[in-house]
Amino acid sequence: MSCTDCGRKGGCETRKQSMFAELDETLARLYPTRCWSERDDGAAFGWGIEGGEGEALARALAGPLRAATTYIAGTPEETCDYVYVLCLGRPPSLVDLREGRLTEAEAEEARAAVAAGPVEELYLRVALSSLARVAAVQEVRVSAEAQGGTLSIIEAPRAGVFDPILLPRMRQLVAALREHHLRHLDFGEIVEPPAGFDPGDYADEWGRPPAIANYLFYPQAPATVTTATLGT
């Protein structure tokens, strides 16, 4: 769930029609043969969201959302970068601890909190495509626990935003993305394969056909859980 137009007569239908039209146009530009393995990278040049813009966006979102934000560059396999918006929890955050972005004193504070008992945080994670000026938002739960001499940080995204406590800030976030001239894609509409597309060799590695989200943001399944292990 990520609709922000509830209560506006006809708003949702009009907005989704516009979103689907832009999605069709973007996928046709990037994948002219309609095959996963044949993306036209030249067609993405100058269309995507660059790293510097993503970092600036993270800083700009912090004030209106009244939340700590963290920009993280995507991996070489991904075609997006991320902005994490901390909605439940407090700095120093587990994401910043995982990414090595804390001072020594802040890291010690975060580790002490985990040692005292399991810590859990809730984020809105914004994926910013490097292929087009589109963004998608997921609910992400990050937890940590210490065992022996190691600290495990587990990131568990959901394929959309579902927790009611997140919805007011989600609406603010979507409005802010529009103000920055970014098309917000409802995540529930991009978790299925695009009609008429050839999955190519994608299923050989991932065991399933690629969803629309994979064509625009990253190759893994949207709800893929990851674990980072740090020394205590």
C-alpha positions in Angstrom: 0.0 0.0 0.0 1.4 3.4 -1.0 -1.5 5.4 -2.4 -1.6 9.0 -1.3 -4.7 10.1 -3.2 -7.4 8.4 -1.0 -10.4 10.6 -0.7 -9.8 12.4 -3.9 -12.4 11.5 -6.4 -10.8 10.0 -9.5 -7.3 10.9 -8.2 -6.0 7.3 -7.9 -7.2 6.2 -11.3 -5.8 9.2 -13.1 -2.5 9.0 -11.2 -2.1 5.3 -12.0 -3.0 5.7 -15.7 -0.2 8.3 -15.9 2.2 6.0 -14.0 1.5 3.0 -16.3 1.9 5.2 -19.4 5.3 6.4 -18.2 6.3 2.8 -17.2 5.5 1.5 -20.7 7.5 4.3 -22.3 10.5 3.8 -20.0 10.6 0.1 -20.4 10.3 0.4 -24.2 13.2 2.9 -24.3 15.5 0.8 -22.1 14.5 -2.6 -23.5 13.6 -2.0 -27.2 13.7 -5.8 -27.9 11.5 -6.5 -24.8 14.2 -8.9 -23.5 15.9 -8.7 -20.0 19.3 -9.6 -21.4 19.2 -6.8 -24.1 19.0 -3.6 -22.2 20.1 -0.5 -24.2 22.4 1.2 -21.8 22.9 4.1 -24.2 19.2 4.8 -23.8 19.7 5.3 -20.1 22.4 7.9 -20.4 21.4 11.2 -18.8 18.0 9.8 -17.8 18.7 8.3 -14.4 19.3 9.7 -10.9 23.0 10.3 -10.3 24.8 9.7 -7.0 25.2 13.4 -6.2 21.5 14.0 -6.7 20.7 11.1 -4.5 22.9 12.4 -1.7 21.4 15.9 -2.0 17.9 14.3 -1.9 18.7 12.5 1.3 19.7 15.7 2.9 16.7 17.6 1.6 14.3 14.9 2.9 15.5 15.0 6.5 13.8 18.3 7.3 10.3 17.9 5.8 10.1 14.3 7.1 11.5 15.1 10.5 13.7 12.0 10.3 17.3 10.9 10.0 18.1 10.0 6.4 21.0 7.9 5.0 22.2 7.7 1.4 23.7 4.4 0.3 25.1 3.7 -3.2 23.8 0.5 -4.8 26.1 -2.4 -5.6 27.6 -2.8 -9.1 24.9 -5.4 -9.8 22.1 -2.9 -9.0 20.8 -0.1 -11.1 19.7 2.1 -8.2 20.9 3.9 -5.1 19.0 4.1 -1.8 17.8 6.7 0.7 16.9 5.2 4.1 14.4 7.2 6.2 14.5 6.2 9.9 10.9 6.1 11.1 11.1 4.1 14.3 14.3 4.1 16.2 16.9 6.8 17.0 20.4 7.8 15.9 23.0 6.4 15.9 21.2 4.0 13.6 21.9 0.4 12.7 22.2 1.3 9.1 24.8 3.9 9.8 26.6 1.3 12.0 26.5 -1.3 9.3 27.9 1.1 6.7 30.7 2.3 8.9 29.5 5.9 9.0 29.6 6.5 12.8 32.3 8.1 14.9 34.0 5.8 17.3 31.9 7.1 20.2 28.6 6.7 18.2 29.6 3.2 17.2 30.3 2.3 20.8 26.9 3.7 21.8 25.1 1.7 19.1 26.9 -1.6 20.0 26.2 -1.1 23.7 22.5 -0.7 22.8 22.5 -4.0 20.9 24.5 -5.8 23.7 21.8 -4.7 26.1 19.1 -6.5 24.1 17.9 -7.0 20.5 17.4 -3.6 18.7 14.9 -3.1 15.9 14.4 -0.1 13.6 11.8 0.6 10.9 12.6 2.5 7.7 11.1 3.7 4.5 13.7 2.8 1.9 13.7 4.8 -1.3 15.2 3.2 -4.4 16.4 5.8 -6.9 16.8 4.3 -10.4 20.0 5.1 -12.4 18.1 4.2 -15.6 15.2 6.6 -15.3 13.8 9.4 -13.1 11.7 7.0 -11.1 11.7 6.0 -7.4 10.0 3.3 -5.4 9.5 3.0 -1.7 9.6 -0.1 0.6 9.1 -0.7 4.2 12.3 -2.1 5.7 12.8 -3.6 9.2 16.4 -3.6 10.4 17.3 -5.6 13.5 20.5 -6.5 15.3 21.6 -8.9 18.0 25.0 -9.7 19.6 26.1 -13.3 20.0 29.5 -14.1 21.3 32.0 -11.9 19.5 29.8 -10.9 16.6 27.0 -8.5 15.9 24.5 -9.4 13.2 22.5 -6.7 11.4 19.5 -8.1 9.5 17.6 -6.1 6.9 14.2 -7.4 5.9 12.3 -5.4 3.2 8.7 -5.9 2.3 7.3 -5.5 -1.2 5.7 -2.2 -0.5 4.6 -0.2 2.6 2.1 -1.9 4.9 2.5 -0.8 8.5 -0.2 1.8 9.2 2.3 3.7 11.4 4.4 4.5 8.3 1.6 5.9 6.1 1.5 9.5 7.2 5.3 9.9 6.6 4.9 7.8 3.4 2.5 10.4 2.0 4.9 13.2 2.9 7.7 11.3 1.2 5.8 10.8 -2.0 4.9 14.5 -2.1 8.6 15.4 -1.6 9.6 13.1 -4.4 7.2 14.8 -6.7 8.6 18.2 -5.7 12.0 17.0 -6.8 10.5 16.0 -10.2 10.8 12.2 -9.5 8.1 9.8 -10.6 7.0 7.7 -7.6 6.1 4.1 -8.6 3.6 2.3 -6.4 5.5 -0.8 -5.4 2.5 -3.0 -5.5 2.3 -2.3 -9.3 5.9 -3.3 -10.1 6.2 -6.7 -8.4 5.0 -8.7 -11.4 6.7 -9.3 -14.7 5.9 -6.8 -17.5 3.5 -8.2 -20.0 5.0 -9.5 -23.2 8.7 -9.4 -22.1 11.2 -12.2 -22.5 13.0 -13.0 -19.2 16.1 -14.0 -21.1 18.7 -15.6 -18.9 17.4 -14.0 -15.7 15.7 -17.2 -14.4 18.9 -19.2 -14.8 20.4 -17.2 -11.9 17.4 -16.1 -9.9 14.9 -19.0 -10.4 11.9 -16.8 -11.5 11.0 -14.3 -14.2 12.1 -10.7 -13.5 9.5 -8.3 -12.1 9.2 -4.7 -13.3 11.1 -3.6 -10.3 14.1 -5.7 -11.4 14.1 -4.0 -14.8 14.4 -0.6 -13.2 16.2 -1.0 -9.8 17.9 -4.2 -8.8 18.1 -7.9 -9.8 17.2 -9.5 -6.5 13.6 -10.3 -5.3 12.1 -7.2 -3.6 11.7 -9.0 -0.2 15.3 -10.4 -0.1 16.6 -10.5 3.5 20.3 -9.7 4.0 22.5 -10.1 7.0 25.7 -8.2 7.7 28.1 -9.5 10.4 30.3 -7.2 12.3 32.9 -7.8 15.1 32.0 -6.5 18.5 
